[in-house]
């Protein structure tokens, strides 16, 4: 009897270990496919990316890719969702950090700038999706609004209301703070090629990006705080405590990457 139960226990543990190992391998395979998909979709868009190339880059056959994601559109949606969850989680962490509401809002604005600068794959995917939205086409952003993007923005507005209630932040129409904190970042990156020609400067050069990053947070410290000295001190602290991240190359074509390397970017 003891031998029987011992054998049963050994078999159970062996089966559990095998199941766990298989699950880990499946997660790793799925992760490799998503990584390859992010690269392909951010560089070529949904229409231009090829599932054969994604499968080859992930080290799997095309049939396995379809086993995990059931098609190109589903893979694209999963890639965007995976990137969005990671990006939004970083922003939420900034809003939930210790410190007064104004400082958390500054950290959120800085993380937003850093995301656009460093998470180029996500930025490229978002640009593709925004174009589809503007054209009124079916898109992968709409399903993520309620689960990912709206909760993030509502959390940001909640932090602003907290700061306004305590008298730390100025009393204005609340979405204006959202546009002030995030809109300037978006405009800088979207308009950099044209503004660079107007100003005669390379606005994607490392020094220019670092200067804009610093100026954006310093401006918020001066503009949305009742006590400007307090806001300036918080802005300086947030900048000192948050090094500028290095950009990731996803989302740029090889030609663009070569141009940036030639320019010393």
C-alpha positions in Angstrom: 0.0 0.0 0.0 2.8 2.4 0.9 4.5 1.6 -2.4 1.3 2.4 -4.3 0.7 5.7 -2.7 4.4 6.6 -3.1 4.2 5.8 -6.8 1.0 7.9 -7.1 2.7 10.8 -5.4 5.8 10.6 -7.6 3.5 10.4 -10.7 1.5 13.4 -9.5 4.6 15.5 -8.9 6.1 14.5 -12.2 3.0 15.4 -14.1 2.7 18.7 -12.3 6.3 19.5 -13.1 5.8 18.6 -16.7 2.7 20.7 -16.9 4.5 23.7 -15.4 7.4 23.2 -17.8 5.1 23.0 -20.7 3.3 26.1 -19.5 6.5 28.0 -19.2 7.6 27.0 -22.6 4.3 28.1 -24.0 4.6 31.5 -22.3 8.1 31.9 -23.7 7.0 31.0 -27.2 4.1 33.4 -27.0 6.4 36.1 -25.7 8.8 35.6 -28.6 6.0 35.9 -31.1 4.7 39.1 -29.5 8.2 40.6 -29.5 8.6 39.8 -33.1 5.1 41.1 -33.9 5.8 44.4 -32.1 8.9 44.9 -34.2 7.2 44.1 -37.5 3.9 46.0 -36.9 5.6 49.1 -35.5 7.9 49.2 -38.6 5.5 48.2 -41.3 2.0 48.6 -39.9 -0.7 46.1 -40.0 -1.0 45.9 -43.8 2.8 45.8 -44.5 3.9 43.3 -41.8 4.0 39.6 -42.9 3.2 36.7 -40.7 5.8 34.6 -42.3 8.5 37.1 -41.3 7.1 37.4 -37.8 7.2 33.6 -37.4 10.7 33.4 -38.7 11.9 36.2 -36.3 10.2 34.4 -33.4 11.8 31.1 -34.3 8.5 29.3 -34.8 6.6 28.0 -37.8 3.6 29.9 -39.1 1.1 27.2 -37.9 2.3 27.7 -34.3 1.8 31.5 -34.7 -1.8 30.9 -35.8 -2.3 28.4 -33.0 -1.5 31.1 -30.4 -3.2 34.1 -32.0 -5.7 32.7 -34.6 -4.7 35.3 -37.3 -2.8 38.4 -38.2 -5.4 40.9 -36.8 -5.6 39.1 -33.5 -1.8 39.1 -33.2 -1.7 42.8 -34.0 -4.3 43.5 -31.3 -2.4 41.4 -28.8 0.8 43.2 -29.6 -0.7 46.6 -29.1 -2.5 45.6 -25.9 0.7 44.1 -24.5 2.6 47.3 -25.2 -0.2 49.5 -23.9 -0.5 47.7 -20.6 3.2 48.1 -19.9 3.2 51.8 -20.8 0.1 52.6 -18.8 1.4 50.6 -15.8 4.4 52.9 -15.7 2.2 56.0 -15.7 -0.1 54.6 -13.0 3.0 53.8 -10.9 4.0 57.5 -11.1 0.5 58.6 -10.0 0.5 56.2 -7.1 4.0 57.0 -5.8 4.5 58.8 -2.5 4.5 62.5 -2.4 2.0 65.4 -2.9 -0.4 65.4 -5.8 1.5 67.9 -7.7 4.7 65.9 -7.6 2.9 62.8 -8.8 1.4 64.7 -11.6 4.9 66.0 -12.6 6.2 62.4 -12.5 3.4 61.3 -14.7 4.1 64.0 -17.3 7.8 63.1 -17.2 7.0 59.4 -17.7 4.9 60.3 -20.7 7.7 62.2 -22.3 10.1 59.4 -21.6 7.6 56.9 -23.1 7.3 58.7 -26.3 11.1 59.1 -26.5 12.1 55.6 -25.5 9.2 53.3 -26.4 9.4 53.9 -30.1 7.6 50.7 -31.0 4.5 51.7 -29.0 4.6 55.2 -30.4 4.7 53.9 -33.9 1.8 51.5 -33.2 -0.2 54.4 -31.7 0.4 56.5 -34.8 -0.8 53.7 -37.1 -3.9 53.4 -35.0 -4.6 57.1 -34.7 -4.6 57.3 -38.5 -7.1 54.5 -38.7 -9.3 56.3 -36.2 -9.2 59.5 -38.1 -10.2 57.6 -41.3 -13.1 56.0 -39.4 -11.7 52.5 -40.0 -11.9 49.5 -37.7 -9.0 49.7 -35.2 -7.4 48.0 -32.3 -7.5 51.1 -30.0 -11.2 51.2 -29.4 -11.4 48.0 -27.4 -8.6 49.2 -25.1 -10.2 52.5 -24.2 -12.3 51.2 -21.3 -9.8 48.6 -20.0 -6.6 50.6 -20.3 -6.6 54.2 -21.4 -9.7 55.6 -19.7 -8.7 54.3 -16.2 -5.3 55.9 -16.6 -6.7 59.3 -17.6 -9.3 59.1 -14.8 -6.6 58.4 -12.3 -4.6 61.5 -13.6 -7.7 63.7 -13.2 -8.3 62.3 -9.7 -4.7 63.3 -8.7 -5.3 66.8 -10.1 -8.5 67.1 -8.2 -6.7 66.1 -5.0 -4.1 68.8 -5.6 -6.7 71.4 -6.3 -8.7 70.5 -3.2 -5.6 70.9 -1.0 -4.8 74.2 -2.6 -1.5 73.0 -4.1 -2.6 73.2 -7.7 -4.4 76.0 -9.5 -8.1 75.9 -10.1 -8.8 75.5 -13.8 -10.9 73.4 -16.1 -9.5 70.0 -15.3 -8.9 68.6 -18.8 -6.7 71.7 -19.5 -4.2 70.3 -17.0 -4.3 67.0 -18.9 -3.6 68.7 -22.2 -0.9 70.9 -20.6 0.9 68.0 -19.1 0.6 65.6 -22.1 -0.2 67.7 -25.1 3.1 69.6 -25.1 5.0 66.3 -25.3 2.9 65.0 -28.2 3.2 68.2 -30.1 7.0 68.3 -29.7 7.6 64.9 -31.2 5.0 65.2 -33.9 6.2 68.6 -35.0 9.9 68.2 -34.5 10.8 67.7 -38.2 9.0 70.9 -39.3 10.0 72.9 -36.2 13.5 71.8 -36.7 13.5 73.4 -40.1 12.0 76.6 -38.7 14.4 76.8 -35.8 17.4 75.5 -37.7 18.0 72.8 -35.1 18.0 69.0 -34.9 15.2 68.5 -32.3 15.8 64.7 -32.1 19.4 65.1 -31.1 20.1 63.9 -27.6 21.0 67.3 -26.2 17.8 68.8 -27.7 15.6 66.1 -26.3 17.2 66.4 -22.8 16.7 70.2 -22.9 13.0 69.8 -24.0 12.4 67.2 -21.3 13.8 69.5 -18.6 11.9 72.6 -19.9 8.6 70.8 -20.1 8.7 69.7 -16.4 10.0 73.1 -15.3 7.2 74.8 -17.1 4.6 72.7 -15.4 6.3 73.5 -12.1 5.7 77.2 -12.8 2.3 77.0 -14.4 0.0 74.6 -12.5 1.1 75.3 -8.9 -0.3 78.0 -6.7 3.1 78.4 -5.1 5.5 78.7 -8.0 8.6 78.2 -5.7 7.1 75.0 -4.4 6.4 73.9 -7.9 9.9 74.7 -9.2 11.4 72.8 -6.3 9.3 69.7 -7.0 10.1 69.9 -10.7 13.9 70.0 -9.9 13.6 67.1 -7.5 11.6 65.0 -10.0 14.1 65.7 -12.8 17.1 64.9 -10.5 15.6 61.6 -9.4 14.6 60.4 -12.9 17.4 59.8 -15.4 16.4 60.1 -19.1 16.0 56.6 -20.6 17.8 55.4 -23.7 15.6 55.0 -26.8 14.6 51.5 -28.0 15.0 50.9 -31.7 11.6 49.2 -32.3 9.3 51.1 -34.6 12.0 52.7 -36.7 12.8 51.5 -40.2 16.4 50.6 -40.8 16.8 53.6 -43.0 15.6 56.0 -40.2 17.9 54.3 -37.7 20.9 54.7 -40.0 20.0 58.4 -40.5 19.8 58.9 -36.7 23.1 57.1 -36.2 24.7 59.3 -38.8 23.4 62.4 -37.0 24.7 61.2 -33.7 21.3 60.5 -32.2 
